[in-house]
Amino acid sequence: MMLLDSESRKSSCLNCGSHVTRDFRRVYGDREDRAHRCHECDTLVRLQRGSAGGLDVPIPGPWDGAPGRHGGNPERWQ
């Protein structure tokens, strides 16, 4: 019974509490398969560089107030 409880806690993003799949945690999470960030609270670019695994990444996050969703110049994507 304890294993199920542990698994259910791991299935939530540690930052925003959103559900994250086992595969997401395995690929992007830390060594204990925990997701520190997810698609709901961070950008794909940052997740791919390690933010879901708890690493600091040099790309500004969407919460930093930088123009454009990925912290860059929004005109660049047009």
All heavy atoms as a GROMACS GRO file, in nm:
protein
  611
    1MET      N    1   0.082  -0.118   0.000
    1MET     CA    2   0.000   0.000   0.000
    1MET      C    3   0.087   0.125   0.000
    1MET      O    4   0.054   0.223  -0.062
    1MET     CB    5  -0.092  -0.003   0.121
    1MET     CG    6  -0.208   0.090   0.105
    1MET     SD    7  -0.306   0.050  -0.039
    1MET     CE    8  -0.454  -0.002   0.034
    2MET      N    9   0.200   0.124   0.065
    2MET     CA   10   0.290   0.238   0.071
    2MET      C   11   0.343   0.272  -0.068
    2MET      O   12   0.356   0.388  -0.101
    2MET     CB   13   0.405   0.208   0.167
    2MET     CG   14   0.488   0.326   0.195
    2MET     SD   15   0.396   0.435   0.301
    2MET     CE   16   0.528   0.511   0.385
    3LEU      N   17   0.368   0.171  -0.151
    3LEU     CA   18   0.420   0.194  -0.285
    3LEU      C   19   0.322   0.276  -0.368
    3LEU      O   20   0.360   0.366  -0.440
    3LEU     CB   21   0.448   0.059  -0.354
    3LEU     CG   22   0.503   0.067  -0.496
    3LEU    CD1   23   0.635   0.140  -0.496
    3LEU    CD2   24   0.519  -0.071  -0.552
    4LEU      N   25   0.194   0.247  -0.357
    4LEU     CA   26   0.094   0.322  -0.432
    4LEU      C   27   0.091   0.468  -0.389
    4LEU      O   28   0.079   0.558  -0.470
    4LEU     CB   29  -0.045   0.259  -0.415
    4LEU     CG   30  -0.062   0.121  -0.476
    4LEU    CD1   31  -0.199   0.064  -0.442
    4LEU    CD2   32  -0.042   0.125  -0.625
    5ASP      N   33   0.101   0.493  -0.260
    5ASP     CA   34   0.100   0.629  -0.210
    5ASP      C   35   0.222   0.705  -0.261
    5ASP      O   36   0.212   0.819  -0.304
    5ASP     CB   37   0.097   0.629  -0.057
    5ASP     CG   38   0.087   0.769   0.000
    5ASP    OD1   39   0.007   0.848  -0.053
    5ASP    OD2   40   0.161   0.798   0.095
    6SER      N   41   0.337   0.641  -0.260
    6SER     CA   42   0.460   0.702  -0.309
    6SER      C   43   0.448   0.733  -0.458
    6SER      O   44   0.488   0.838  -0.503
    6SER     CB   45   0.578   0.609  -0.283
    6SER     OG   46   0.693   0.661  -0.342
    7GLU      N   47   0.391   0.641  -0.534
    7GLU     CA   48   0.375   0.660  -0.678
    7GLU      C   49   0.279   0.775  -0.707
    7GLU      O   50   0.301   0.854  -0.797
    7GLU     CB   51   0.325   0.531  -0.743
    7GLU     CG   52   0.311   0.539  -0.894
    7GLU     CD   53   0.443   0.562  -0.966
    7GLU    OE1   54   0.548   0.520  -0.915
    7GLU    OE2   55   0.439   0.620  -1.076
    8SER      N   56   0.173   0.789  -0.630
    8SER     CA   57   0.078   0.897  -0.656
    8SER      C   58   0.140   1.033  -0.626
    8SER      O   59   0.110   1.131  -0.694
    8SER     CB   60  -0.050   0.876  -0.575
    8SER     OG   61  -0.026   0.891  -0.438
    9ARG      N   62   0.226   1.043  -0.527
    9ARG     CA   63   0.294   1.170  -0.499
    9ARG      C   64   0.392   1.204  -0.611
    9ARG      O   65   0.409   1.320  -0.646
    9ARG     CB   66   0.369   1.163  -0.366
    9ARG     CG   67   0.281   1.186  -0.246
    9ARG     CD   68   0.366   1.214  -0.124
    9ARG     NE   69   0.465   1.111  -0.102
    9ARG     CZ   70   0.459   1.020  -0.006
    9ARG    NH1   71   0.358   1.020   0.077
    9ARG    NH2   72   0.553   0.929   0.007
   10LYS      N   73   0.456   1.103  -0.667
   10LYS     CA   74   0.552   1.126  -0.774
   10LYS      C   75   0.484   1.168  -0.904
   10LYS      O   76   0.546   1.227  -0.989
   10LYS     CB   77   0.635   1.001  -0.800
   10LYS     CG   78   0.738   0.972  -0.692
   10LYS     CD   79   0.805   0.840  -0.714
   10LYS     CE   80   0.917   0.849  -0.812
   10LYS     NZ   81   0.995   0.725  -0.823
   11SER      N   82   0.355   1.140  -0.917
   11SER     CA   83   0.285   1.170  -1.043
   11SER      C   84   0.242   1.316  -1.054
   11SER      O   85   0.173   1.352  -1.147
   11SER     CB   86   0.165   1.077  -1.060
   11SER     OG   87   0.068   1.103  -0.962
   12SER      N   88   0.284   1.399  -0.961
   12SER     CA   89   0.252   1.542  -0.966
   12SER      C   90   0.379   1.624  -0.983
   12SER      O   91   0.484   1.591  -0.928
   12SER     CB   92   0.184   1.585  -0.836
   12SER     OG   93   0.063   1.518  -0.819
   13CYS      N   94   0.367   1.732  -1.058
   13CYS     CA   95   0.478   1.826  -1.074
   13CYS      C   96   0.508   1.888  -0.938
   13CYS      O   97   0.417   1.931  -0.868
   13CYS     CB   98   0.438   1.933  -1.175
   13CYS     SG   99   0.554   2.069  -1.190
   14LEU      N  100   0.634   1.893  -0.903
   14LEU     CA  101   0.674   1.950  -0.774
   14LEU      C  102   0.655   2.102  -0.770
   14LEU      O  103   0.645   2.159  -0.662
   14LEU     CB  104   0.819   1.915  -0.743
   14LEU     CG  105   0.849   1.766  -0.723
   14LEU    CD1  106   0.998   1.744  -0.710
   14LEU    CD2  107   0.774   1.712  -0.604
   15ASN      N  108   0.647   2.166  -0.886
   15ASN     CA  109   0.631   2.311  -0.890
   15ASN      C  110   0.484   2.352  -0.886
   15ASN      O  111   0.445   2.434  -0.804
   15ASN     CB  112   0.698   2.368  -1.015
   15ASN     CG  113   0.692   2.517  -1.019
   15ASN    OD1  114   0.738   2.586  -0.929
   15ASN    ND2  115   0.633   2.570  -1.124
   16CYS      N  116   0.400   2.295  -0.974
   16CYS     CA  117   0.262   2.343  -0.985
   16CYS      C  118   0.157   2.241  -0.943
   16CYS      O  119   0.040   2.274  -0.931
   16CYS     CB  120   0.234   2.391  -1.127
   16CYS     SG  121   0.222   2.258  -1.250
   17GLY      N  122   0.198   2.115  -0.924
   17GLY     CA  123   0.104   2.012  -0.880
   17GLY      C  124   0.027   1.944  -0.991
   17GLY      O  125  -0.055   1.856  -0.964
   18SER      N  126   0.050   1.981  -1.117
   18SER     CA  127  -0.020   1.917  -1.229
   18SER      C  128   0.024   1.772  -1.243
   18SER      O  129   0.137   1.736  -1.207
   18SER     CB  130   0.010   1.991  -1.359
   18SER     OG  131  -0.044   2.121  -1.357
   19HIS      N  132  -0.064   1.691  -1.300
   19HIS     CA  133  -0.032   1.550  -1.323
   19HIS      C  134   0.077   1.538  -1.429
   19HIS      O  135   0.074   1.607  -1.531
   19HIS     CB  136  -0.156   1.473  -1.369
   19HIS     CG  137  -0.125   1.333  -1.408
   19HIS    ND1  138  -0.101   1.235  -1.315
   19HIS    CD2  139  -0.112   1.276  -1.529
   19HIS    CE1  140  -0.075   1.121  -1.378
   19HIS    NE2  141  -0.081   1.144  -1.507
   20VAL      N  142   0.175   1.453  -1.406
   20VAL     CA  143   0.278   1.420  -1.504
   20VAL      C  144   0.285   1.269  -1.518
   20VAL      O  145   0.274   1.196  -1.420
   20VAL     CB  146   0.417   1.478  -1.466
   20VAL    CG1  147   0.421   1.627  -1.485
   20VAL    CG2  148   0.455   1.444  -1.324
   21THR      N  149   0.299   1.222  -1.639
   21THR     CA  150   0.300   1.078  -1.664
   21THR      C  151   0.432   1.016  -1.620
   21THR      O  152   0.533   1.084  -1.603
   21THR     CB  153   0.280   1.049  -1.814
   21THR    OG1  154   0.393   1.101  -1.886
   21THR    CG2  155   0.150   1.110  -1.866
   22ARG      N  156   0.428   0.888  -1.604
   22ARG     CA  157   0.548   0.812  -1.568
   22ARG      C  158   0.656   0.830  -1.674
   22ARG      O  159   0.773   0.846  -1.643
   22ARG     CB  160   0.514   0.664  -1.552
   22ARG     CG  161   0.633   0.580  -1.510
   22ARG     CD  162   0.597   0.436  -1.495
   22ARG     NE  163   0.488   0.426  -1.398
   22ARG     CZ  164   0.419   0.316  -1.376
   22ARG    NH1  165   0.446   0.207  -1.442
   22ARG    NH2  166   0.323   0.315  -1.287
   23ASP      N  167   0.616   0.826  -1.803
   23ASP     CA  168   0.713   0.842  -1.911
   23ASP      C  169   0.777   0.982  -1.908
   23ASP      O  170   0.896   0.996  -1.930
   23ASP     CB  171   0.647   0.819  -2.047
   23ASP     CG  172   0.620   0.672  -2.073
   23ASP    OD1  173   0.681   0.586  -2.006
   23ASP    OD2  174   0.537   0.643  -2.161
   24PHE      N  175   0.697   1.086  -1.882
   24PHE     CA  176   0.752   1.221  -1.873
   24PHE      C  177   0.855   1.227  -1.761
   24PHE      O  178   0.965   1.281  -1.778
   24PHE     CB  179   0.642   1.324  -1.849
   24PHE     CG  180   0.693   1.465  -1.838
   24PHE    CD1  181   0.708   1.544  -1.951
   24PHE    CD2  182   0.728   1.519  -1.715
   24PHE    CE1  183   0.757   1.673  -1.942
   24PHE    CE2  184   0.776   1.648  -1.704
   24PHE     CZ  185   0.791   1.725  -1.819
   25ARG      N  186   0.822   1.171  -1.646
   25ARG     CA  187   0.914   1.173  -1.533
   25ARG      C  188   1.041   1.094  -1.563
   25ARG      O  189   1.150   1.133  -1.525
   25ARG     CB  190   0.846   1.118  -1.408
   25ARG     CG  191   0.732   1.206  -1.362
   25ARG     CD  192   0.673   1.161  -1.230
   25ARG     NE  193   0.676   1.020  -1.201
   25ARG     CZ  194   0.572   0.937  -1.218
   25ARG    NH1  195   0.457   0.983  -1.264
   25ARG    NH2  196   0.583   0.811  -1.187
   26ARG      N  197   1.026   0.982  -1.633
   26ARG     CA  198   1.141   0.898  -1.666
   26ARG      C  199   1.236   0.969  -1.762
   26ARG      O  200   1.358   0.966  -1.746
   26ARG     CB  201   1.093   0.766  -1.728
   26ARG     CG  202   1.204   0.670  -1.765
   26ARG     CD  203   1.150   0.542  -1.826
   26ARG     NE  204   1.062   0.565  -1.940
   26ARG     CZ  205   1.102   0.590  -2.064
   26ARG    NH1  206   1.231   0.597  -2.092
   26ARG    NH2  207   1.015   0.608  -2.161
   27VAL      N  208   1.179   1.039  -1.861
   27VAL     CA  209   1.262   1.105  -1.962
   27VAL      C  210   1.316   1.239  -1.914
   27VAL      O  211   1.434   1.268  -1.931
   27VAL     CB  212   1.180   1.125  -2.093
   27VAL    CG1  213   1.257   1.208  -2.193
   27VAL    CG2  214   1.142   0.990  -2.153
   28TYR      N  215   1.231   1.322  -1.854
   28TYR     CA  216   1.269   1.459  -1.820
   28TYR      C  217   1.300   1.479  -1.671
   28TYR      O  218   1.362   1.578  -1.635
   28TYR     CB  219   1.159   1.557  -1.859
   28TYR     CG  220   1.137   1.566  -2.007
   28TYR    CD1  221   1.026   1.509  -2.067
   28TYR    CD2  222   1.228   1.633  -2.088
   28TYR    CE1  223   1.005   1.518  -2.203
   28TYR    CE2  224   1.208   1.642  -2.224
   28TYR     CZ  225   1.097   1.586  -2.281
   28TYR     OH  226   1.078   1.596  -2.415
   29GLY      N  227   1.255   1.392  -1.585
   29GLY     CA  228   1.268   1.412  -1.441
   29GLY      C  229   1.409   1.389  -1.387
   29GLY      O  230   1.503   1.362  -1.462
   30ASP      N  231   1.420   1.399  -1.256
   30ASP     CA  232   1.549   1.379  -1.191
   30ASP      C  233   1.580   1.230  -1.175
   30ASP      O  234   1.507   1.145  -1.226
   30ASP     CB  235   1.556   1.454  -1.057
   30ASP     CG  236   1.456   1.404  -0.955
   30ASP    OD1  237   1.400   1.293  -0.969
   30ASP    OD2  238   1.432   1.477  -0.856
   31ARG      N  239   1.686   1.198  -1.104
   31ARG     CA  240   1.728   1.058  -1.088
   31ARG      C  241   1.628   0.972  -1.012
   31ARG      O  242   1.632   0.851  -1.019
   31ARG     CB  243   1.864   1.052  -1.018
   31ARG     CG  244   1.974   1.101  -1.106
   31ARG     CD  245   2.108   1.086  -1.041
   31ARG     NE  246   2.210   1.126  -1.135
   31ARG     CZ  247   2.333   1.151  -1.102
   31ARG    NH1  248   2.370   1.142  -0.976
   31ARG    NH2  249   2.420   1.186  -1.194
   32GLU      N  250   1.538   1.037  -0.940
   32GLU     CA  251   1.435   0.965  -0.866
   32GLU      C  252   1.300   0.972  -0.938
   32GLU      O  253   1.196   0.946  -0.879
   32GLU     CB  254   1.423   1.022  -0.725
   32GLU     CG  255   1.550   1.002  -0.644
   32GLU     CD  256   1.541   1.065  -0.506
   32GLU    OE1  257   1.429   1.088  -0.458
   32GLU    OE2  258   1.647   1.088  -0.448
   33ASP      N  259   1.305   1.007  -1.067
   33ASP     CA  260   1.185   1.017  -1.152
   33ASP      C  261   1.082   1.115  -1.098
   33ASP      O  262   0.962   1.093  -1.108
   33ASP     CB  263   1.122   0.880  -1.177
   33ASP     CG  264   1.208   0.792  -1.265
   33ASP    OD1  265   1.295   0.846  -1.336
   33ASP    OD2  266   1.188   0.670  -1.264
   34ARG      N  267   1.129   1.226  -1.042
   34ARG     CA  268   1.039   1.333  -0.998
   34ARG      C  269   1.050   1.448  -1.098
   34ARG      O  270   1.158   1.481  -1.142
   34ARG     CB  271   1.078   1.383  -0.859
   34ARG     CG  272   1.065   1.278  -0.751
   34ARG     CD  273   1.117   1.331  -0.621
   34ARG     NE  274   1.259   1.368  -0.641
   34ARG     CZ  275   1.336   1.423  -0.548
   34ARG    NH1  276   1.286   1.451  -0.430
   34ARG    NH2  277   1.461   1.452  -0.572
   35ALA      N  278   0.936   1.509  -1.130
   35ALA     CA  279   0.934   1.624  -1.221
   35ALA      C  280   0.929   1.752  -1.139
   35ALA      O  281   0.835   1.774  -1.064
   35ALA     CB  282   0.814   1.616  -1.314
   36HIS      N  283   1.031   1.833  -1.154
   36HIS     CA  284   1.037   1.962  -1.083
   36HIS      C  285   0.958   2.070  -1.158
   36HIS      O  286   0.920   2.170  -1.099
   36HIS     CB  287   1.182   2.006  -1.065
   36HIS     CG  288   1.259   1.914  -0.977
   36HIS    ND1  289   1.290   1.946  -0.847
   36HIS    CD2  290   1.308   1.789  -0.999
   36HIS    CE1  291   1.356   1.845  -0.792
   36HIS    NE2  292   1.369   1.749  -0.883
   37ARG      N  293   0.938   2.051  -1.286
   37ARG     CA  294   0.858   2.140  -1.372
   37ARG      C  295   0.790   2.052  -1.476
   37ARG      O  296   0.832   1.940  -1.501
   37ARG     CB  297   0.946   2.242  -1.442
   37ARG     CG  298   1.020   2.331  -1.346
   37ARG     CD  299   0.993   2.473  -1.377
   37ARG     NE  300   1.061   2.557  -1.280
   37ARG     CZ  301   0.999   2.648  -1.208
   37ARG    NH1  302   0.871   2.667  -1.222
   37ARG    NH2  303   1.065   2.722  -1.123
   38CYS      N  304   0.683   2.107  -1.539
   38CYS     CA  305   0.610   2.030  -1.640
   38CYS      C  306   0.562   2.124  -1.751
   38CYS      O  307   0.588   2.244  -1.748
   38CYS     CB  308   0.492   1.957  -1.576
   38CYS     SG  309   0.359   2.067  -1.523
   39HIS      N  310   0.486   2.070  -1.846
   39HIS     CA  311   0.434   2.150  -1.958
   39HIS      C  312   0.337   2.258  -1.913
   39HIS      O  313   0.316   2.355  -1.983
   39HIS     CB  314   0.364   2.059  -2.059
   39HIS     CG  315   0.456   1.967  -2.129
   39HIS    ND1  316   0.548   2.011  -2.222
   39HIS    CD2  317   0.472   1.834  -2.122
   39HIS    CE1  318   0.616   1.909  -2.268
   39HIS    NE2  319   0.573   1.799  -2.208
   40GLU      N  320   0.278   2.243  -1.797
   40GLU     CA  321   0.183   2.342  -1.748
   40GLU      C  322   0.252   2.466  -1.690
   40GLU      O  323   0.195   2.574  -1.690
   40GLU     CB  324   0.092   2.281  -1.640
   40GLU     CG  325   0.001   2.173  -1.691
   40GLU     CD  326  -0.101   2.226  -1.791
   40GLU    OE1  327  -0.153   2.338  -1.772
   40GLU    OE2  328  -0.128   2.154  -1.890
   41CYS      N  329   0.374   2.450  -1.641
   41CYS     CA  330   0.438   2.563  -1.573
   41CYS      C  331   0.572   2.605  -1.635
   41CYS      O  332   0.636   2.697  -1.585
   41CYS     CB  333   0.457   2.531  -1.424
   41CYS     SG  334   0.563   2.389  -1.390
   42ASP      N  335   0.614   2.539  -1.742
   42ASP     CA  336   0.741   2.575  -1.804
   42ASP      C  337   0.733   2.550  -1.953
   42ASP      O  338   0.640   2.486  -2.002
   42ASP     CB  339   0.856   2.497  -1.742
   42ASP     CG  340   0.988   2.572  -1.744
   42ASP    OD1  341   0.998   2.674  -1.814
   42ASP    OD2  342   1.082   2.528  -1.675
   43THR      N  343   0.831   2.599  -2.027
   43THR     CA  344   0.832   2.584  -2.172
   43THR      C  345   0.905   2.457  -2.212
   43THR      O  346   0.991   2.406  -2.138
   43THR     CB  347   0.902   2.705  -2.237
   43THR    OG1  348   1.039   2.709  -2.194
   43THR    CG2  349   0.833   2.835  -2.201
   44LEU      N  350   0.873   2.408  -2.331
   44LEU     CA  351   0.937   2.286  -2.381
   44LEU      C  352   1.088   2.304  -2.394
   44LEU      O  353   1.164   2.214  -2.360
   44LEU     CB  354   0.876   2.246  -2.515
   44LEU     CG  355   0.931   2.120  -2.579
   44LEU    CD1  356   0.912   2.000  -2.485
   44LEU    CD2  357   0.865   2.094  -2.712
   45VAL      N  358   1.130   2.420  -2.439
   45VAL     CA  359   1.274   2.447  -2.455
   45VAL      C  360   1.346   2.431  -2.322
   45VAL      O  361   1.452   2.369  -2.312
   45VAL     CB  362   1.297   2.588  -2.515
   45VAL    CG1  363   1.443   2.624  -2.515
   45VAL    CG2  364   1.240   2.596  -2.655
   46ARG      N  365   1.289   2.487  -2.216
   46ARG     CA  366   1.351   2.476  -2.083
   46ARG      C  367   1.344   2.334  -2.030
   46ARG      O  368   1.439   2.284  -1.970
   46ARG     CB  369   1.284   2.574  -1.987
   46ARG     CG  370   1.322   2.720  -2.013
   46ARG     CD  371   1.248   2.815  -1.920
   46ARG     NE  372   1.251   2.771  -1.782
   46ARG     CZ  373   1.353   2.791  -1.697
   46ARG    NH1  374   1.460   2.856  -1.737
   46ARG    NH2  375   1.346   2.749  -1.573
   47LEU      N  376   1.231   2.266  -2.053
   47LEU     CA  377   1.217   2.128  -2.007
   47LEU      C  378   1.322   2.039  -2.073
   47LEU      O  379   1.384   1.955  -2.008
   47LEU     CB  380   1.076   2.075  -2.037
   47LEU     CG  381   0.962   2.141  -1.961
   47LEU    CD1  382   0.829   2.095  -2.016
   47LEU    CD2  383   0.972   2.116  -1.812
   48GLN      N  384   1.343   2.058  -2.202
   48GLN     CA  385   1.441   1.978  -2.276
   48GLN      C  386   1.584   2.003  -2.230
   48GLN      O  387   1.670   1.917  -2.246
   48GLN     CB  388   1.430   2.006  -2.425
   48GLN     CG  389   1.304   1.950  -2.486
   48GLN     CD  390   1.286   1.990  -2.631
   48GLN    OE1  391   1.338   2.093  -2.676
   48GLN    NE2  392   1.213   1.910  -2.704
   49ARG      N  393   1.609   2.116  -2.170
   49ARG     CA  394   1.743   2.148  -2.122
   49ARG      C  395   1.763   2.114  -1.975
   49ARG      O  396   1.869   2.137  -1.920
   49ARG     CB  397   1.775   2.293  -2.150
   49ARG     CG  398   1.799   2.312  -2.300
   49ARG     CD  399   1.836   2.451  -2.334
   49ARG     NE  400   1.875   2.468  -2.472
   49ARG     CZ  401   1.794   2.460  -2.578
   49ARG    NH1  402   1.668   2.431  -2.562
   49ARG    NH2  403   1.839   2.482  -2.699
   50GLY      N  404   1.659   2.058  -1.910
   50GLY     CA  405   1.680   2.006  -1.776
   50GLY      C  406   1.599   2.066  -1.663
   50GLY      O  407   1.614   2.024  -1.549
   51SER      N  408   1.512   2.163  -1.692
   51SER     CA  409   1.437   2.225  -1.582
   51SER      C  410   1.344   2.125  -1.512
   51SER      O  411   1.322   2.135  -1.391
   51SER     CB  412   1.358   2.346  -1.630
   51SER     OG  413   1.252   2.310  -1.714
   52ALA      N  414   1.291   2.027  -1.586
   52ALA     CA  415   1.204   1.926  -1.524
   52ALA      C  416   1.283   1.837  -1.429
   52ALA      O  417   1.227   1.780  -1.336
   52ALA     CB  418   1.134   1.841  -1.629
   53GLY      N  419   1.413   1.826  -1.452
   53GLY     CA  420   1.499   1.746  -1.366
   53GLY      C  421   1.556   1.826  -1.249
   53GLY      O  422   1.638   1.775  -1.173
   54GLY      N  423   1.515   1.950  -1.236
   54GLY     CA  424   1.561   2.032  -1.125
   54GLY      C  425   1.685   2.113  -1.154
   54GLY      O  426   1.741   2.176  -1.064
   55LEU      N  427   1.728   2.117  -1.280
   55LEU     CA  428   1.849   2.192  -1.315
   55LEU      C  429   1.814   2.338  -1.344
   55LEU      O  430   1.705   2.369  -1.394
   55LEU     CB  431   1.914   2.132  -1.439
   55LEU     CG  432   1.960   1.987  -1.429
   55LEU    CD1  433   2.016   1.940  -1.563
   55LEU    CD2  434   2.061   1.969  -1.319
   56ASP      N  435   1.907   2.427  -1.316
   56ASP     CA  436   1.894   2.567  -1.356
   56ASP      C  437   1.935   2.575  -1.502
   56ASP      O  438   2.039   2.522  -1.541
   56ASP     CB  439   1.986   2.657  -1.273
   56ASP     CG  440   1.938   2.673  -1.130
   56ASP    OD1  441   1.815   2.667  -1.108
   56ASP    OD2  442   2.023   2.690  -1.041
   57VAL      N  443   1.852   2.639  -1.583
   57VAL     CA  444   1.884   2.654  -1.725
   57VAL      C  445   1.897   2.802  -1.758
   57VAL      O  446   1.832   2.886  -1.695
   57VAL     CB  447   1.779   2.584  -1.815
   57VAL    CG1  448   1.778   2.434  -1.793
   57VAL    CG2  449   1.640   2.639  -1.790
   58PRO      N  450   1.981   2.838  -1.856
   58PRO     CA  451   2.009   2.978  -1.885
   58PRO      C  452   1.896   3.051  -1.959
   58PRO      O  453   1.903   3.172  -1.975
   58PRO     CB  454   2.135   2.972  -1.971
   58PRO     CG  455   2.130   2.839  -2.036
   58PRO     CD  456   2.064   2.748  -1.934
   59ILE      N  457   1.794   2.982  -2.003
   59ILE     CA  458   1.684   3.043  -2.078
   59ILE      C  459   1.582   3.100  -1.979
   59ILE      O  460   1.539   3.029  -1.888
   59ILE     CB  461   1.617   2.938  -2.169
   59ILE    CG1  462   1.720   2.881  -2.265
   59ILE    CG2  463   1.498   2.998  -2.242
   59ILE    CD1  464   1.675   2.758  -2.336
   60PRO      N  465   1.544   3.227  -1.995
   60PRO     CA  466   1.444   3.285  -1.904
   60PRO      C  467   1.313   3.207  -1.909
   60PRO      O  468   1.272   3.160  -2.015
   60PRO     CB  469   1.424   3.427  -1.957
   60PRO     CG  470   1.541   3.455  -2.042
   60PRO     CD  471   1.589   3.323  -2.096
   61GLY      N  472   1.250   3.194  -1.795
   61GLY     CA  473   1.123   3.124  -1.789
   61GLY      C  474   1.006   3.215  -1.820
   61GLY      O  475   1.020   3.338  -1.822
   62PRO      N  476   0.888   3.157  -1.843
   62PRO     CA  477   0.771   3.238  -1.876
   62PRO      C  478   0.729   3.330  -1.762
   62PRO      O  479   0.660   3.428  -1.784
   62PRO     CB  480   0.663   3.133  -1.906
   62PRO     CG  481   0.711   3.006  -1.849
   62PRO     CD  482   0.860   3.014  -1.841
   63TRP      N  483   0.771   3.306  -1.642
   63TRP     CA  484   0.737   3.388  -1.526
   63TRP      C  485   0.830   3.508  -1.510
   63TRP      O  486   0.806   3.595  -1.429
   63TRP     CB  487   0.741   3.303  -1.399
   63TRP     CG  488   0.875   3.240  -1.382
   63TRP    CD1  489   0.984   3.293  -1.321
   63TRP    CD2  490   0.916   3.113  -1.432
   63TRP    NE1  491   1.091   3.208  -1.329
   63TRP    CE2  492   1.052   3.095  -1.398
   63TRP    CE3  493   0.852   3.012  -1.504
   63TRP    CZ2  494   1.123   2.982  -1.432
   63TRP    CZ3  495   0.925   2.899  -1.537
   63TRP    CH2  496   1.059   2.885  -1.501
   64ASP      N  497   0.938   3.514  -1.588
   64ASP     CA  498   1.037   3.621  -1.576
   64ASP      C  499   0.994   3.752  -1.640
   64ASP      O  500   1.065   3.852  -1.630
   64ASP     CB  501   1.172   3.578  -1.636
   64ASP     CG  502   1.242   3.474  -1.551
   64ASP    OD1  503   1.223   3.476  -1.428
   64ASP    OD2  504   1.315   3.391  -1.608
   65GLY      N  505   0.882   3.752  -1.709
   65GLY     CA  506   0.835   3.874  -1.774
   65GLY      C  507   0.909   3.909  -1.902
   65GLY      O  508   0.894   4.018  -1.955
   66ALA      N  509   0.990   3.816  -1.950
   66ALA     CA  510   1.062   3.841  -2.075
   66ALA      C  511   0.963   3.834  -2.192
   66ALA      O  512   0.869   3.758  -2.187
   66ALA     CB  513   1.173   3.736  -2.093
   67PRO      N  514   0.982   3.917  -2.295
   67PRO     CA  515   0.890   3.911  -2.409
   67PRO      C  516   0.898   3.777  -2.481
   67PRO      O  517   1.004   3.719  -2.493
   67PRO     CB  518   0.938   4.025  -2.500
   67PRO     CG  519   1.075   4.055  -2.457
   67PRO     CD  520   1.088   4.013  -2.314
   68GLY      N  521   0.786   3.728  -2.525
   68GLY     CA  522   0.781   3.599  -2.593
   68GLY      C  523   0.773   3.485  -2.494
   68GLY      O  524   0.829   3.491  -2.385
   69ARG      N  525   0.704   3.380  -2.528
   69ARG     CA  526   0.682   3.269  -2.435
   69ARG      C  527   0.813   3.203  -2.393
   69ARG      O  528   0.825   3.155  -2.284
   69ARG     CB  529   0.589   3.165  -2.499
   69ARG     CG  530   0.569   3.045  -2.412
   69ARG     CD  531   0.432   2.986  -2.431
   69ARG     NE  532   0.421   2.855  -2.373
   69ARG     CZ  533   0.401   2.831  -2.244
   69ARG    NH1  534   0.393   2.929  -2.160
   69ARG    NH2  535   0.390   2.708  -2.199
   70HIS      N  536   0.910   3.200  -2.482
   70HIS     CA  537   1.036   3.132  -2.450
   70HIS      C  538   1.143   3.229  -2.403
   70HIS      O  539   1.260   3.194  -2.398
   70HIS     CB  540   1.085   3.053  -2.572
   70HIS     CG  541   0.990   2.947  -2.613
   70HIS    ND1  542   0.972   2.831  -2.543
   70HIS    CD2  543   0.903   2.940  -2.716
   70HIS    CE1  544   0.880   2.758  -2.601
   70HIS    NE2  545   0.836   2.821  -2.706
   71GLY      N  546   1.103   3.348  -2.368
   71GLY     CA  547   1.198   3.444  -2.316
   71GLY      C  548   1.279   3.516  -2.422
   71GLY      O  549   1.368   3.592  -2.392
   72GLY      N  550   1.245   3.493  -2.547
   72GLY     CA  551   1.318   3.558  -2.655
   72GLY      C  552   1.236   3.667  -2.720
   72GLY      O  553   1.133   3.710  -2.668
   73ASN      N  554   1.279   3.711  -2.833
   73ASN     CA  555   1.211   3.814  -2.908
   73ASN      C  556   1.094   3.752  -2.984
   73ASN      O  557   1.115   3.666  -3.069
   73ASN     CB  558   1.311   3.878  -3.006
   73ASN     CG  559   1.253   3.995  -3.077
   73ASN    OD1  560   1.133   4.019  -3.074
   73ASN    ND2  561   1.339   4.069  -3.146
   74PRO      N  562   0.968   3.795  -2.960
   74PRO     CA  563   0.854   3.731  -3.023
   74PRO      C  564   0.853   3.746  -3.175
   74PRO      O  565   0.800   3.662  -3.246
   74PRO     CB  566   0.733   3.800  -2.960
   74PRO     CG  567   0.782   3.920  -2.892
   74PRO     CD  568   0.930   3.901  -2.869
   75GLU      N  569   0.915   3.853  -3.229
   75GLU     CA  570   0.920   3.871  -3.374
   75GLU      C  571   1.002   3.761  -3.440
   75GLU      O  572   0.983   3.731  -3.556
   75GLU     CB  573   0.978   4.008  -3.410
   75GLU     CG  574   0.885   4.124  -3.378
   75GLU     CD  575   0.890   4.164  -3.232
   75GLU    OE1  576   0.997   4.148  -3.169
   75GLU    OE2  577   0.788   4.208  -3.178
   76ARG      N  578   1.093   3.703  -3.366
   76ARG     CA  579   1.179   3.598  -3.421
   76ARG      C  580   1.097   3.478  -3.468
   76ARG      O  581   1.134   3.409  -3.562
   76ARG     CB  582   1.277   3.554  -3.313
   76ARG     CG  583   1.366   3.442  -3.354
   76ARG     CD  584   1.463   3.408  -3.243
   76ARG     NE  585   1.523   3.280  -3.273
   76ARG     CZ  586   1.568   3.198  -3.184
   76ARG    NH1  587   1.564   3.229  -3.056
   76ARG    NH2  588   1.621   3.083  -3.218
   77TRP      N  589   0.983   3.453  -3.405
   77TRP     CA  590   0.904   3.333  -3.435
   77TRP      C  591   0.803   3.358  -3.548
   77TRP      O  592   0.734   3.269  -3.587
   77TRP     CB  593   0.832   3.287  -3.310
   77TRP     CG  594   0.927   3.262  -3.198
   77TRP    CD1  595   0.944   3.338  -3.087
   77TRP    CD2  596   1.023   3.156  -3.188
   77TRP    NE1  597   1.043   3.286  -3.008
   77TRP    CE2  598   1.093   3.174  -3.066
   77TRP    CE3  599   1.057   3.048  -3.269
   77TRP    CZ2  600   1.194   3.088  -3.026
   77TRP    CZ3  601   1.157   2.963  -3.227
   77TRP    CH2  602   1.225   2.983  -3.107
   78GLN      N  603   0.794   3.479  -3.600
   78GLN     CA  604   0.697   3.508  -3.706
   78GLN      C  605   0.753   3.486  -3.842
   78GLN      O  606   0.867   3.487  -3.869
   78GLN     CB  607   0.648   3.652  -3.692
   78GLN     CG  608   0.572   3.670  -3.564
   78GLN     CD  609   0.525   3.814  -3.546
   78GLN    OE1  610   0.557   3.902  -3.625
   78GLN    NE2  611   0.452   3.837  -3.441
   0.00000   0.00000   0.00000
